[in-house]
Structure formats: structure tokens, C-alpha cells
Amino acid sequence: MYSHSSQQTNLTLRIHFIWRIIFTLLMVVGVYLLWISDTERESWQKIIITVICSLAAILSIYGATQINKRNHSGRMIALLLDYLGFATALVIALNTGEIFIGIDALGQTFPQGIPYLGIVIAGYFLGSLDEYLPTKKATSENSLKTVGRWIMLLGGILFLWQIEAVNGAVYFVSKLIQPLGIASVIAIIIFGISLWSMSRPHIAQALGVKTGHEQIINGWLFLSPNLLGFLIFFAGPLVLSLYFSFTDSDAFNTPNWVGFDNYARILNVRFALLETPTQLAREVVDIKIYDEVDRFVIGNTGILFAAADKFFWLALRNTLTFVLFAVPLSVIPALILSNVLNSKLPGMKFFRAVYFMPSIAAVVGIALVWQWLYNATIGYINYFVTLGIEFWNNLFNLAIVDPKIQWVSDERTALLAVVIIAAWQTMGFNTVLFLAGLQNIPGELYEAATVDGAGAWDKFWGITLPMLAPTTFYVVSTTTIQAMQVFEQVFILMNPPEGPNNSTITLVLYLYRSGFQNFQQGYASAIAWVLFIVIFGLTLIQFQRQRRSSIYES
């Protein structure tokens, strides 16, 4: 004979079992209606929705069987599905009620209510004074705390009135009263009740849930906002871009599956032997398919490098050249500077902050300042170059000609100009990382080396560099990845961004141009994945080199 609480618990579990079955049927029916209805959804959207609903249905039916067996795994599955359903229904309801448009409207009316927030703050501080005044006999009606609460309430009402919160709420409800909005509200209520019911202690006890299981659930609950954001805004678009890389998507029409055609176009290259260094490209390759990328002169002959998409290979060449120069200029000076800043000289904290400032400054502002500095006519860089040449000419009676460098309009110096900006901006951040690594090196090692008669260079080479190996690996890896993705400096500094004779076109810039200017989003997705493979390969090489050279055991 069951007690009343046991009967109630069993009844609740039976309801949850039935709800999991109903949920499974809803997923199956939803997928069926999706494919038989004449909706305007694209096939890839239907496939994604089908996969998600199928996984939810499988999990739900499995959770139902585990709940029937009184297993704690059924509770965890039920909580997961109900939480995701609640979050999805909430987003649909907010979107249906145009809450996100209302936030924009709130941004326009919010300044009007700021003075009334001051009333709320004043009421709070007035109420807090009650704790510091001498204790006295007084009724609650005339205490400062009560008066402060009424002032806060009045200020809050005036604030909501000034920002037109009531009108916004009425507008939200009016938009929500439609089939999709009503269905989402009903779903919120059902999923919310299911979540609340399954979270009750007696339900957890009936399913054999232990303290460790509750800790796992709480951990995932705290991680869920960031995890959902990662899945929706990063992992989801990442997988979607992989699909698009095999299509001819143009962001407007239904994409068609083209297989590896995009990748074939990227990797379609030809090397042809030239009889003379100046031989025309059309004499050795089909110029209807291939464009000349570059030629390598070897004596009286040469090798022609042609590609179906020459701009990709020009972008790859510029990107790798940028990495080759920007990474050493960002890492080596940072290593030297960190050793200087690690000393106990006066004012080191000030200089640490000064060198770090470029790393936190806005890229747009930095690029505009450097654009002015690079100006060939009024820029300070050319001005100091001119002063230096005049000084050496007058001092040694030389005849050095002022080059009047066209920093951003000369293809020989355009990429170098971007390298200088990137190195200057990144060096401070790398310096801080190296400085943190230096401060973790035990001082006893340097003391022992001094006793053994080691000099400053011996200590740096024998202690500092080996002990900084993990930090160096991290700095070099992150700087390389950042350099491979260079975009902002080039896009803002150069006009046009590709630079003179495509001298500053980079892979990310070419990806942007293909996807958002030429609307070849399928091809741009393929470029993005090729860039990912290149970055992954470089990082893997660095990781393998670090493992072989590191003195630490994993």
C-alpha cells in the first residue's frame, strides 16, 4: 500500500512518461508536415530541422523508457529536452512579439528616463541612512527605510512612464496574439511546468538521483548560456559554411550542390616551362582557363606559375609574406622588451602600461592615425626620413637622394606598411605574456647560474629561453593565427584594400570580396576552409616542434 506522497510521485512520473511520448510524436509529425508542405524553405534548412527533430525524438523516447525504469538518466534527458524546448519557445515568443525591435526603440527613449533613475538611487541611499542613525522608537510608517522604498517605487514608475514601457508592453502583446505567438507561449508554459516538476526533490529521489548527479546538472546549467551561444553562433554557422563550400550559393537563390568544384577551382594550377624569361603566357597555357600568377626566372629560361583563380594564390602569397615578417617583428622585440621590463628599475609599471596600450586601442583609429603618418607629403615618417638624409648629407658631404617613399601607394612598400602597423600593435600584448612567463621562472635558477659563473647571455640562452618554451609556443601560435587572418588594417589603410597591383590582398580580404561583394558565398566558404587548413597545418607544425624541443614532459 503506497502512501499518498508515493502515489503522487508515481502519478507525476507517469505523466512525464506520457509527455515524453507525446513530445516524440510531435517531433515526428513536425518532420512529416515539414516535408509534405509547400514551404519556401530550402532543402538544407529542411535537412537541418529534420536532423534536430530526429535527435530530439530519439532522446525523448529513450528518456521515456529510462523514466519508466526509474533511472536517473531519464531525468537528465527530460531536463535537457525541456530546457532546450523552453529556451527555443522563449526566443520564438520574443521574436514574434518583436522584442528585439522594441529594444531599439527603448534605446531612443531610455535617455528620457535617466533623471528618474536618479530618484530611485536617491531613495535607496535615503533608506540606507536609517542604519546609521541612532536607534529610536518609531513606527514603520515614518522610518527612513520606508520613505526610501516609496521614493524608489515612485522613481521606478516615473522611469517606466518616461521610457514608454507601457506602450511597449501593449505593442508586444498585440504582436504576440497570433497563432505562432500563442503556440510559443503555450510551449513555454508546458516546458516550464515540466522543468519545475522534474526538478522537485521527491522526483529526484524516486529516480535514484545522487548528489553527484545534481552537481553535474547544475554545472551544465551554468554552462548552458555560453554553450548554447557557441552552438548557435559559432558551431552552427561553421558546419553550415562547410555545406555551402560544396554549393554555388549566392545568398539569394537556392544553392545547388556542386561537389568539389569550388575546391578544384582554388587548387587548379599549372607550372609550365618557359623557353625565354619573357615568353608570353598564352603560348604555354590556355589563358581561357589559367591566369599568370608569377614567373620564376632561371638563367635564360623560366617557370610560369598559372592558376584558374590567380587572386587566391596572390592572396595566399601576400598572407604568407605578411606572416613571415609580422610574426618575428611581433615576437622577438616583445621577448627582448619583456626582459627589460622585468627588471626592478624605477617606472617599469608605467612603461608596461604604455607598451600595452596599442593592443587595446581600436583598430580603426590606429589604422587612420598610421594612414596619416604614412602620407607621402605631410606624414611624419617621411618628414623624419628627409631630416635624417639631410643630416647625413651635411655631416659627411654625401649625396643621398631622398626616396620620398610612397608607403601605401607603392606595391613595393604597401604590404610592409601593414606589417609595421600589425607588429607595433601586437608587440605590447606579447610583451605582457612573456613578462608573465618570466615572473614564473624561479629566481633560484639564476642565483645558481651566477654562482657557477654564468654571464647574462648564458642565463638568457640556458635558462630564460628553455623555461619560456610553453609561453613562446603560445605567443608564436596565437600571433601566427592572428597574422593569417589579417583584415582590418588592410581594409582601412589601403584604398582600394587590394593595394596597388594586388600587393596587399590577403586571404581574408579575398574571402570578404568573394562572399560579400561578388556574392559568391559558396566559393567564399571554400576559401575559408582552405584558410582553416593552412592555419591548422602551421599550428600543427609549431606544436610538433614545441613537443620535440620542450624540456617538459606532458
Buried (B, 14 or more C-beta within 10 A) or exposed (E): EEEEEEEEBEEBBEEBBEBBEEBBEBBBEBBEEBEEEEEEEEEBEBEBBBEBBEEBBEBBBBBBBBBBEEBBBBBBBBBBBBBBBBBBBBBBBBBBBBBEEBEEBBEEBBEEBEEBBEBBEBBBEBBEEBEEEEEEEEEEEEBBEBBBBEBBEBBBBBBBBBBBBEEBEEBBEEBBEEEEBEBBBEBBEBBBEBBEBBBEEEBBEBBEBEEEBBEEBEEBEEEBEEEBEEEEEEEEEEEBBBBBBBBBBBEEEEBEEBEEBBBEBBBEBBEBEBEEBEBEBEEBBEEEEBBBBEBEEEEEEBBBBBBBBBBBBBBBBBBBBBBEBBBEBBBEBBBEBBBEBBEEEEEBEEBBEEBBEBBEEEBEEBBEEBBEBBBBEEBEBBEEBEEEBEEEBEEEEEEEEEEEBBBBBBEEBBBBBBBBBBBBBBBBBBBBBBBEBBEEBEEEBBEEBEEEEBEEEEBBEEBBEBBBBEBBBBBBBBBBBBBBBBBBBBBBBBEEBBBBEBBBBBBBBBBBBBBEEEBBBBBBBBBBBBBBEBBEEBBEEBEEEBEEEBEEEE
